[in-house]
Amino acid sequence: MTNRLLRSCYLPVLLLVCIGWVVQAIAQERVAPDAVDLDTTLSLDRLTSQLATKRVVFVGETHDRYDHHLNQLEIIKRLHHLDPNLAIGVEYFQQPFQAQVDDYIEGRTTEKEFLRATEYFVGWGYDYRLYAPIFRFAREQRIPVRALNVPIGLASAVAKSGIAGLSAGQRTYLPKEIGPADEAYKSRLREAFAEHKTTKPDAFDHFVEAQLVWDEGMAESAATYLTGHPGRKMVILAGAGHVVFGTGIPKRLERRTNATYAIVLNSGEDLEPHMADYLLLTKKQELPPAGVLGISLDVNGGEAQIRSVNRGEAAEKAGLHKGDVVLEIDGQKVNKIADVRVALWDKKPGDHVQVTVRSKRAKSPRTLDIELTAPSKGP
């Protein structure tokens, strides 16, 4: 309508009149905005009491936001206080490692054994200090934790060749039922897909299929647990993209269980109507600096060789060099980069570790007492 009005405005004397028509037309076409009263808030007690009426509570996160994980823990603690018959479902672990997650929650393994056994730093990789308080609370209270995610390679294989291209072995953890992706779901994926910059003809369709496998797989895992434990409620922790608008995991879980649910998002997301039931407003909070060796590694043939040493950090001060091979840290063998991350995940600047290395300059391995430093801020 606007273009038609502009085409009719060809006489100068009518220009102002036509401009008025255009403005009026645009105003009529514009959708009135929704208003949110940011001064009207819920107390956490009232929020928790409302969440407690649902069988499933989704708490979406930005993975590297420490305040988001502290918010998740606070909700878990408050819901557990109201009803101890609670379970936690998490995106962070893959379904094949359920037994190893159970071992840690039941107190049969240590934290480092847990991280190593679940291949946490391979399959997830975010700083475990972000999540440790949640899992420690679950262990203290013996709250069951469900590993919801599909195996790390499954979604990647689907993104590469589609579901039709999977081998029989890869189909083992494929969800039994995969619902279609509606247009709103696809639209939200296009922005993420654009970052891949691929020109393959079926690439976007395969990308959508991979996301469906991811969401349906987590929904199916949660549904299996809830069906087998009729009296339990569940808090599900996952990236905001998997829960926003309910079209990722929530509605796919509801389809399987008819469970009532609520969606809680943390601040940091672009706000849109109906994206969640509740929004938690918190300031960004950073983890304290970690204790680091200050090295990067290459792994070949089961040996972790130092590729570079950061200037001014712990390894350089201790006399380690490019080409040295890290054999052990605090008596734990190092065969891959994840072994180093497991050994150091809870260390602070100033902590000491025993590092055994082999170098070309020495005939036999040597063990050094190294004081860890904070990561340097400069290049």
Residue pairs with C-beta under 8 A, 6 or more apart in sequence:
1 25
1 29
2 22
2 25
2 26
2 29
5 18
5 21
5 22
5 25
6 18
6 22
8 18
9 15
9 17
9 18
9 19
34 273
36 271
41 281
42 50
42 278
44 74
44 78
45 78
47 278
48 75
48 78
48 79
48 82
49 82
50 262
51 57
51 75
51 79
51 262
51 264
51 278
52 79
52 82
52 83
53 260
54 233
54 259
54 260
54 261
54 262
55 226
55 233
55 234
55 257
55 259
55 260
55 261
56 222
56 226
56 233
56 234
56 235
56 236
56 250
56 253
56 259
56 260
56 261
56 262
57 75
57 79
57 233
57 234
57 235
57 236
57 261
57 262
57 264
58 235
58 236
58 238
58 243
58 249
58 250
58 261
58 262
58 263
58 264
59 71
59 72
59 75
59 235
59 236
59 237
59 264
59 265
59 266
60 238
60 239
60 240
60 241
60 242
60 243
60 244
60 263
60 264
60 265
60 266
60 269
60 276
61 68
61 69
61 72
61 237
61 238
61 239
61 240
61 266
62 68
62 239
62 240
62 266
62 268
62 269
63 126
63 130
63 239
64 126
64 127
64 130
65 266
65 268
65 284
65 285
66 130
66 285
66 286
66 287
67 266
67 282
67 283
67 284
67 285
68 266
68 268
68 282
69 130
69 131
69 133
69 134
70 133
70 282
70 285
71 266
71 280
71 282
72 134
72 235
72 237
73 133
73 134
73 137
75 235
75 264
76 86
76 88
76 134
76 137
76 138
76 143
76 235
77 137
79 86
79 233
79 235
80 86
80 141
80 143
83 233
84 141
85 231
85 232
85 233
86 143
86 232
86 233
86 234
86 235
87 143
87 144
87 145
87 146
87 225
87 229
87 232
87 233
87 234
87 235
88 134
88 138
88 143
88 144
88 145
88 146
88 234
88 235
88 236
88 237
89 145
89 146
89 148
89 218
89 221
89 222
89 225
89 234
89 235
89 236
89 237
90 145
90 146
90 147
90 148
90 149
90 236
90 237
90 238
91 148
91 149
91 218
91 237
91 238
91 239
91 242
92 120
92 124
92 126
92 131
92 149
92 237
93 101
93 118
93 120
93 123
93 124
93 145
93 147
93 148
93 149
94 118
94 123
94 147
94 149
94 150
94 151
94 152
95 147
95 148
95 149
95 150
95 151
95 173
95 217
95 221
96 151
96 173
97 117
97 118
97 119
97 123
97 147
98 146
98 147
100 109
100 114
100 117
100 118
101 114
101 118
101 145
101 146
101 147
102 144
102 145
103 109
103 114
103 117
104 111
104 113
104 114
104 135
104 139
105 135
105 138
105 139
105 142
105 143
105 144
105 145
106 142
107 139
109 117
111 132
111 136
111 346
112 332
112 342
112 343
112 345
114 120
114 135
115 121
115 128
115 342
115 345
116 338
116 339
116 342
118 147
119 338
120 128
120 338
120 342
121 128
121 337
121 338
121 341
121 342
122 152
122 338
123 149
123 152
127 287
127 290
127 345
128 345
128 346
129 287
129 290
129 345
129 346
130 287
132 346
134 237
135 145
137 143
138 144
138 145
144 225
144 232
146 221
146 222
146 225
146 234
147 221
148 217
148 218
148 221
148 222
148 236
148 238
149 214
149 217
149 218
149 221
150 173
150 174
150 175
150 213
150 214
150 217
150 218
151 173
153 170
154 166
154 170
154 173
154 174
154 213
154 217
155 210
155 211
155 213
155 214
156 210
157 165
157 166
157 170
158 165
158 166
158 206
158 209
158 210
158 213
159 206
159 207
159 209
159 210
160 206
161 206
162 202
162 205
162 206
162 209
163 174
163 178
163 209
163 213
166 174
173 217
174 213
174 217
175 213
175 216
175 217
175 219
175 220
176 220
177 216
177 220
177 256
178 212
178 213
178 216
179 212
179 216
179 252
179 255
181 189
181 208
181 211
181 212
182 247
184 245
184 247
185 208
185 211
185 247
185 248
186 208
188 241
188 244
188 245
188 247
189 204
189 207
189 208
189 211
190 204
192 241
193 203
193 204
193 207
196 203
196 207
211 248
214 242
215 242
215 248
215 249
215 252
216 252
218 236
218 238
218 242
218 249
219 249
219 252
219 253
219 255
219 256
220 252
220 256
222 234
222 236
222 249
222 253
223 253
223 256
223 257
225 232
225 234
226 232
226 234
226 257
226 259
227 256
227 257
236 243
236 249
238 248
238 249
240 265
240 266
240 269
241 248
242 248
242 249
243 249
243 250
243 263
243 265
243 276
244 263
244 265
244 269
244 275
244 276
245 272
245 274
245 275
245 276
246 254
246 261
246 263
250 261
250 263
253 259
253 261
254 261
262 277
262 278
263 275
263 276
263 277
263 278
264 276
264 277
264 278
264 279
264 280
265 275
265 276
265 278
265 279
265 280
266 279
266 280
266 282
267 279
267 280
267 281
267 282
268 284
269 275
269 279
271 279
288 348
289 348
289 349
289 374
289 375
290 344
290 345
290 347
290 348
290 349
290 374
290 375
291 314
291 344
291 347
291 348
291 349
291 350
291 351
291 372
291 373
291 374
292 313
292 314
292 344
292 372
292 373
292 374
292 375
293 313
293 314
293 315
293 320
293 340
293 344
293 353
293 355
293 370
293 372
294 309
294 310
294 312
294 313
294 314
294 315
294 316
294 373
294 375
294 376
295 306
295 307
295 308
295 309
295 310
295 315
295 320
295 326
296 306
296 307
296 308
296 310
297 304
297 305
297 306
297 307
297 326
297 337
297 340
298 304
298 305
298 307
299 305
299 335
299 336
299 337
302 335
302 336
303 325
303 335
304 325
304 326
304 334
304 335
304 336
304 337
304 339
304 340
305 323
305 324
305 325
305 326
306 315
306 320
306 321
306 322
306 323
306 324
306 325
306 326
307 322
308 322
309 315
309 316
309 320
309 321
309 322
310 316
310 375
310 376
311 376
312 373
312 376
313 373
313 375
313 376
314 370
314 371
314 372
314 373
315 370
317 370
317 371
317 373
318 355
318 368
318 370
318 371
319 368
320 355
320 357
320 368
321 359
321 361
323 359
323 360
324 357
324 358
324 359
325 357
325 358
325 359
326 334
326 340
326 355
326 356
326 357
327 333
327 334
327 356
327 357
327 358
327 365
328 334
328 354
328 355
328 356
328 367
329 339
329 340
329 343
329 344
329 353
329 354
329 355
329 356
330 343
330 353
330 354
331 354
332 339
332 342
332 343
333 339
334 340
334 343
343 353
344 353
344 372
347 353
347 372
348 372
349 372
349 373
349 374
350 371
350 372
351 371
351 372
352 369
352 370
352 371
352 372
353 369
353 370
353 372
354 367
354 368
354 369
354 370
355 367
355 368
355 370
356 365
356 366
356 367
356 368
357 365
357 366
357 368
358 364
358 365
358 366
359 366
